Each structure stands twice: as structure tokens, then as C-alpha cells.
């Protein structure tokens, strides 16, 4: 199973001081069915803790996920920046999710090699 984040998302977690362990824990929880919302079209919303804070006051992530296939973190936002996604943002993210879920394993590997995706490893 591919465990990935987009290049842009990787930049966001660095700015927010989210460590790899928190991201890895989020992956495990999503695989166990623990997420905040199923947004449809392979999209899920998942809370994630910032360093030194609990999940309650931290960030929200939007994840593309298909069991036993791939999980890709594509968007993140701090709770104090915005309370939720707009309808327009949700439409765009659903379209992106459809594209990402149609990628063949070979295309995913190429995207990793090109730096478009960053693997989540621990």
C-alpha cells in the first residue's frame, strides 16, 4: 500500500511543525476506520495533532484513501485558520481525488521519483 503526501502538503506539515510520527499515526487510524468525516469520492477528513498540542486545537487534513491500495494526504488547514472547507474547495478536492485514485501503480512510482509525492515512512 502506498502511504503518501503531496509535495505541497509536505511543505504545510513542515510549517505547522507536524512530525512524521503524527502523520504515521493518522495513517494507522484511518486504516482502522478512525476518521472525522467521509466526504465522498475517496476523500476523508482527519484531525492531526501539532507538536505540543492535542488534536482538538490542531489541524485538519484531507486525505484520499482506498483500503489496501493508497492513502495520500492532499490538503491541510489549522482549525484557527478556517473552520471547514467551502463547497467550492470540496468540489475541487473531489476532482483531484478522482484523478489521484485513477493513477496506476507505475504512475504513482513515477510521481514519487519526480518528487510530486513524498512517501510516509517510519
C-alpha positions, 0 to 999 in steps of 0.5 A: 500500500502506498502511504503518501503526501503531496509535495505541497502538503509536505511543505504545510506539515513542515510549517505547522511543525507536524512530525512524521510520527503524527502523520504515521499515526493518522495513517494507522487510524484511518486504516482502522476506520478512525476518521472525522468525516467521509466526504465522498469520492475517496476523500476523508477528513482527519484531525492531526495533532501539532507538536505540543498540542492535542488534536482538538486545537490542531489541524485538519487534513484531507486525505484520499484513501482506498483500503489496501491500495493508497492513502495520500494526504492532499490538503491541510488547514489549522482549525484557527485558520478556517473552520471547514472547507467551502463547497467550492474547495470540496468540489475541487478536492473531489476532482483531484481525488478522482484523478489521484485514485485513477493513477496506476501503480507505475504512475504513482512510482513515477510521481514519487521519483519526480518528487510530486509525492513524498512517501510516509515512512517510519 
